[in-house]
Amino acid sequence: MARPRTTLDKLPKDWKKLLKECASEGGSATEARVALGLGRSAWDTLQADSKEFQTAVKEAEALCQSWWERLGRTLSKDGGGNSAIWIFNMKNRFGWRDKPEDASDDVEQSTPVKIEVTVKDGRKPDA
């Protein structure tokens, strides 16, 4: 017999508050799962089955990213931290990247320009 699917009524009564508090301190999804007493499969089940839980997780993700971005501003203004660690955190956690993955995003398309060169004595160099 299969285990019953996890539902919202299995969560602590203040689950939204716990999720928000964790995210407001920059906590990861793993930290949030621990705070709610959930394993990975229960977390995934709730995300698949509950629009309310999905919405709360998305809001938590935004709070978490906001916390980390604020930390980055503080580090850039005041120093006192390791910028490389912060950058890798942002890349791994929030999908940041250094450059566009598609080179066409990076290069502006333009029409060729004809350039004519004249040497000082007035003659054109041989091609």
N, C-alpha and C positions, 0 to 999 in steps of 0.2 A: 504494500500500500504506500502511495506517495505521501510525502509530508504536505500538510496544508499550506497554502500560500500565505505569506505574511500580509496583514492588512493594517490600516492605520490604527485600529482599535488595540493592536498589540504593542503600540509605541507608548512611551511615557506620556502622561496627559499634557505636559508642557513641551512636547517635542519640537514645536515651532520655535519656542524661546531658546531651547538648547541648540538647535541648528543655527539660529541667528547669532547667538553669543559666540559660538565656535567660529563662524565665518567672519564676524566682526573683529576677531583677533587674528585673521589671516589663516585660520585653520583649514586644512585640506579635507577632501571628502572622506579620507580614511579617519581623520580625527572626528569628523561629524558622525561617522558610523559607530565609532567607539562610544561617543557621548550618548548616542541613541540606543546603544546595546544591540546593534545590528551587524550581521555578517554581510559579506559582499553579495551573496545571492539574494538575501532578504532585501537589501538596498535596491538591487536591480529589479526585483519583483515589484516593489513599491513604485519605482519609477515607471515601470511598464503599466501598472494597473491603476495608479491614482494620479489624476490630473492635479489634485491639491498638493500631493507630495512633489510632483514634477515642478510645479510653480514655486514651491518653497525652496527646492534645491536650486533652481535657476536664480532666485533672489539671493540665496546664500552664496552662490558662485560670484555674483556681482559684488556683494559685500566683501568677499574674500579678495577679489582682484582690486577693489578700491583700497583695501588696507595695504596691499603690497605696492600699489602705485604711490600711495601716500608715503610709504617708507622710502621708496625710490626718490621722491622729491626731497625728503628730509636728508637722505644720504648725499644727494647732489648739492644741496645747499649747505649743510653743516659738516659733511664728511663723517668719519667715525665708523664706517662700515666697509665691507668688501663689495665693490661694484660688480666684479666678475660673478660672484655668487648670486647677487641679486639678478643680474642679467640672465644667467642660466636658469634660475628659478622661474623668471617670467617666461622664458622660452618654453621650458618643460611644462609648466603649469597652465599657461594661458595661450600657447601656440604662437608666441612672438617669433619673429624671424628677422634676420639681418638684411636680406634683400629679397626682391620679388623672385619667386620660384620660376616664373616664366620670363625669359630674357626679353621678350617683346614688351613686357610691362616697363622695363627699365630703359629701353631705347626708343627714342622718338623716331618715327618714320618720316623721312623727308625726301625731296627730289634731289637728284645729283646737281651739283653746282659746277659749272665750267670755270676753271681757273686758268688765266693766261699769264705767263711769266715773261717779263721783259728785263734784259740785262741792262746795266747802267748806260752802256754806249748806244742804246736804242735798238739793238738787234735782238731778235728772238732766238733763244737757244734751240739747237737741233733736238728733235724729239727722239 
